[in-house]
Amino acid sequence: MTHLYSTTPVIPRIITIGVSHPGETLSITQEYLDELALLAHTRGFQVVGSFIQKLDNPSSKTYIGKGKVEEIRGVISENSIATVIFDDNLTPSQVKNLEKEWECTVWDRSLLILDIFAMRAQTAQARVQVELAQYQYLLPRLTGLWSHHSRQKGGTKLMKGPGEKELETDKRIAQGKIHLLKQQLAAIERQSLTQRKQRSKYVNVALVGYTNAGKSSLMRQLAKADVVTEDKLFATLSTTVRKVVLNHVPFLLADTVGFIRKLPHALIESFKSTLMEVKSAHLLLHVVDASHRDPDRQIITVKNTLKEIGADHIPSLLIFNKRDKLQYKGKLLNEWDKPTQNEFLKKSQKIYEKRFQYPVIFTNSLTKEGIQALQKILEKHVYKHYIAIYPHSKATNLG
């Protein structure tokens, strides 16, 4: 008898859970869960349901309330749920208790982001950075992972049970691995530092922004180069640098890893060498997804991350990309006549320039709308830094 087996990959079905904290509206919590669903999709999961609970103080045992735990248990058993993912970070004991209650895998936001980074890492540097971040995330959680082991009965306090001995062994292995990875990363960073020194004779411009804002698409237009563009979060983790020439003035344009809300601290620490491309830039092009329901919060997230890595002092341009998806009075902006479009964009530009103290430009990297205007503004900023490096070039005509 011939047996036929399906070659269609089975997509893990998951549930997402968010907690609405004091001072946070349910609509904001839902927005955060929508972003978590995008992260899950990037990882290859199928989100079949989501839950929100409004809590003043999360439970130390299960994070969410007892009634919500019972409600979700029924949904898990009825829908063959493989994994439940929380939008917040959980303690090891909370994960252990929930997995016991639900008999499925429980992840938190940091673990999901770390897993996506591991999946996306292509270069040797990115792989080392992600592995280091994973071990740093795991180390403080080892105690929770081994807490189910029984302790040896009787004897003195100096005698240790099998679980405790195994825990110490695992901690030593993890600490040794962290030490080794830090050494490997330091060697890679020394090479990167040499490359940055070689680039010091150029004006350096870096693209920054929330993940999936369209940085890589914009770089493709400005640098006329093949760059990975994908409608997924964290399409690339490695910095891409291209030489660009505007009106005979050359500069280097770097596309950096996208930022995101609640980016695990271990990842920020591990990726600091990659983010050095941002710190060494003369100008930042802060790319924003104009179609997002609340771009202000994404802008603030990026600004806070720039502050954390010591790059918040660098001059910036605020670029609202995907302007074709902007809405005005319930219609897409492109559906209005040109005078109405221009009036709306001018008003929006003034509002955001006043709010964030950055020059503002609206672009669409796919249709090239606004690209010429961006190039003209960029040209002036680059030239100002270029003549500081090469004073003899002051006679260059910028048109």
Solvent accessible surface area in square Angstrom, and as a share of the most:
residue,aa,sasa,rsa
1,M,213,0.95
2,T,115,0.67
3,H,119,0.53
4,L,165,0.82
5,Y,180,0.68
6,S,96,0.62
7,T,134,0.78
8,T,102,0.59
9,P,108,0.68
10,V,140,0.80
11,I,95,0.48
12,P,51,0.32
13,R,83,0.30
14,I,0,0.00
15,I,0,0.00
16,T,1,0.01
17,I,1,0.00
18,G,3,0.03
19,V,6,0.03
20,S,0,0.00
21,H,54,0.24
22,P,87,0.55
23,G,89,0.86
24,E,33,0.15
25,T,75,0.43
26,L,98,0.49
27,S,77,0.50
28,I,40,0.20
29,T,3,0.02
30,Q,68,0.30
31,E,18,0.08
32,Y,36,0.14
33,L,4,0.02
34,D,52,0.27
35,E,24,0.11
36,L,0,0.00
37,A,31,0.24
38,L,91,0.45
39,L,0,0.00
40,A,0,0.00
41,H,103,0.46
42,T,5,0.03
43,R,71,0.26
44,G,38,0.37
45,F,16,0.07
46,Q,83,0.37
47,V,50,0.29
48,V,56,0.32
49,G,24,0.23
50,S,56,0.36
51,F,30,0.12
52,I,46,0.23
53,Q,36,0.16
54,K,125,0.53
55,L,32,0.16
56,D,108,0.56
57,N,126,0.64
58,P,48,0.30
59,S,39,0.25
60,S,93,0.60
61,K,143,0.60
62,T,20,0.11
63,Y,20,0.08
64,I,0,0.00
65,G,19,0.19
66,K,166,0.71
67,G,55,0.53
68,K,35,0.15
69,V,6,0.03
70,E,85,0.38
71,E,90,0.40
72,I,0,0.00
73,R,79,0.29
74,G,30,0.29
75,V,43,0.25
76,I,12,0.06
77,S,88,0.57
78,E,145,0.65
79,N,51,0.26
80,S,91,0.58
81,I,11,0.06
82,A,48,0.37
83,T,10,0.06
84,V,0,0.00
85,I,0,0.00
86,F,1,0.01
87,D,7,0.03
88,D,16,0.08
89,N,75,0.39
90,L,5,0.02
91,T,66,0.38
92,P,36,0.23
93,S,57,0.37
94,Q,12,0.05
95,V,34,0.19
96,K,84,0.35
97,N,46,0.23
98,L,0,0.00
99,E,60,0.27
100,K,164,0.70
101,E,67,0.30
102,W,8,0.03
103,E,158,0.71
104,C,19,0.12
105,T,59,0.34
106,V,4,0.02
107,W,38,0.13
108,D,1,0.01
109,R,2,0.01
110,S,5,0.03
111,L,57,0.28
112,L,0,0.00
113,I,0,0.00
114,L,1,0.01
115,D,35,0.18
116,I,0,0.00
117,F,2,0.01
118,A,43,0.33
119,M,85,0.38
120,R,35,0.13
121,A,10,0.08
122,Q,132,0.59
123,T,59,0.34
124,A,60,0.47
125,Q,40,0.18
126,A,2,0.02
127,R,127,0.46
128,V,18,0.11
129,Q,2,0.01
130,V,3,0.02
131,E,59,0.27
132,L,7,0.03
133,A,0,0.00
134,Q,61,0.27
135,Y,53,0.20
136,Q,50,0.22
137,Y,31,0.12
138,L,64,0.32
139,L,39,0.20
140,P,91,0.57
141,R,53,0.19
142,L,9,0.04
143,T,72,0.42
144,G,14,0.13
145,L,95,0.47
146,W,51,0.18
147,S,64,0.41
148,H,118,0.53
149,H,54,0.24
150,S,82,0.53
151,R,162,0.59
152,Q,84,0.37
153,K,191,0.81
154,G,63,0.61
155,G,63,0.61
156,T,90,0.52
157,K,203,0.86
158,L,158,0.79
159,M,98,0.44
160,K,71,0.30
161,G,2,0.02
162,P,81,0.51
163,G,3,0.03
164,E,44,0.20
165,K,116,0.49
166,E,75,0.33
167,L,25,0.12
168,E,59,0.27
169,T,57,0.33
170,D,38,0.20
171,K,66,0.28
172,R,150,0.55
173,I,108,0.55
174,A,3,0.03
175,Q,94,0.42
176,G,40,0.39
177,K,62,0.26
178,I,20,0.10
179,H,114,0.51
180,L,81,0.40
181,L,3,0.02
182,K,102,0.43
183,Q,100,0.44
184,Q,73,0.32
185,L,11,0.05
186,A,38,0.29
187,A,39,0.30
188,I,35,0.18
189,E,59,0.27
190,R,154,0.56
191,Q,120,0.53
192,S,16,0.10
193,L,83,0.41
194,T,72,0.42
195,Q,96,0.43
196,R,31,0.11
197,K,135,0.57
198,Q,122,0.54
199,R,44,0.16
200,S,74,0.48
201,K,118,0.50
202,Y,51,0.19
203,V,1,0.00
204,N,22,0.11
205,V,1,0.01
206,A,1,0.01
207,L,0,0.00
208,V,0,0.00
209,G,0,0.00
210,Y,11,0.04
211,T,9,0.05
212,N,45,0.23
213,A,1,0.01
214,G,14,0.13
215,K,15,0.07
216,S,15,0.10
217,S,23,0.15
218,L,0,0.00
219,M,0,0.00
220,R,99,0.36
221,Q,24,0.11
222,L,6,0.03
223,A,16,0.13
224,K,148,0.63
225,A,22,0.17
226,D,128,0.66
227,V,11,0.06
228,V,88,0.51
229,T,50,0.29
230,E,81,0.36
231,D,121,0.63
232,K,65,0.27
233,L,8,0.04
234,F,4,0.02
235,A,24,0.19
236,T,29,0.17
237,L,4,0.02
238,S,30,0.20
239,T,36,0.21
240,T,29,0.17
241,V,39,0.23
242,R,88,0.32
243,K,118,0.50
244,V,8,0.05
245,V,84,0.48
246,L,19,0.09
247,N,57,0.29
248,H,153,0.68
249,V,1,0.00
250,P,26,0.17
251,F,0,0.00
252,L,15,0.08
253,L,0,0.00
254,A,7,0.05
255,D,1,0.00
256,T,0,0.00
257,V,7,0.04
258,G,5,0.05
259,F,1,0.01
260,I,3,0.02
261,R,28,0.10
262,K,88,0.37
263,L,29,0.14
264,P,11,0.07
265,H,114,0.51
266,A,18,0.14
267,L,2,0.01
268,I,10,0.05
269,E,72,0.32
270,S,2,0.01
271,F,5,0.02
272,K,82,0.35
273,S,6,0.04
274,T,11,0.06
275,L,4,0.02
276,M,64,0.29
277,E,22,0.10
278,V,0,0.00
279,K,83,0.35
280,S,51,0.33
281,A,9,0.07
282,H,53,0.23
283,L,1,0.01
284,L,1,0.00
285,L,0,0.00
286,H,2,0.01
287,V,1,0.00
288,V,4,0.02
289,D,21,0.11
290,A,6,0.05
291,S,45,0.29
292,H,49,0.22
293,R,157,0.57
294,D,34,0.18
295,P,20,0.13
296,D,32,0.16
297,R,68,0.25
298,Q,19,0.09
299,I,0,0.00
300,I,81,0.41
301,T,27,0.16
302,V,0,0.00
303,K,63,0.27
304,N,88,0.45
305,T,11,0.07
306,L,3,0.02
307,K,140,0.59
308,E,85,0.38
309,I,11,0.05
310,G,33,0.32
311,A,0,0.00
312,D,75,0.39
313,H,140,0.62
314,I,10,0.05
315,P,70,0.44
316,S,8,0.05
317,L,0,0.00
318,L,0,0.00
319,I,0,0.00
320,F,4,0.02
321,N,2,0.01
322,K,40,0.17
323,R,33,0.12
324,D,39,0.20
325,K,110,0.46
326,L,25,0.13
327,Q,115,0.51
328,Y,57,0.22
329,K,156,0.66
330,G,67,0.65
331,K,87,0.37
332,L,71,0.36
333,L,1,0.00
334,N,67,0.34
335,E,102,0.46
336,W,65,0.23
337,D,86,0.45
338,K,120,0.51
339,P,97,0.61
340,T,28,0.16
341,Q,9,0.04
342,N,74,0.38
343,E,94,0.42
344,F,43,0.18
345,L,17,0.08
346,K,131,0.55
347,K,121,0.51
348,S,15,0.10
349,Q,62,0.28
350,K,150,0.63
351,I,89,0.45
352,Y,31,0.12
353,E,57,0.26
354,K,163,0.69
355,R,125,0.46
356,F,20,0.08
357,Q,138,0.62
358,Y,34,0.13
359,P,54,0.34
360,V,2,0.01
361,I,10,0.05
362,F,17,0.07
363,T,0,0.00
364,N,4,0.02
365,S,4,0.03
366,L,146,0.73
367,T,80,0.47
368,K,119,0.51
369,E,41,0.19
370,G,21,0.20
371,I,10,0.05
372,Q,141,0.63
373,A,52,0.40
374,L,0,0.00
375,Q,40,0.18
376,K,138,0.59
377,I,54,0.27
378,L,0,0.00
379,E,27,0.12
380,K,140,0.60
381,H,42,0.19
382,V,1,0.01
383,Y,27,0.10
384,K,115,0.49
385,H,38,0.17
386,Y,35,0.13
387,I,41,0.21
388,A,79,0.61
389,I,56,0.29
390,Y,64,0.24
391,P,80,0.50
392,H,147,0.66
393,S,16,0.10
394,K,137,0.58
395,A,99,0.77
396,T,45,0.26
397,N,118,0.61
398,L,45,0.22
399,G,103,0.99
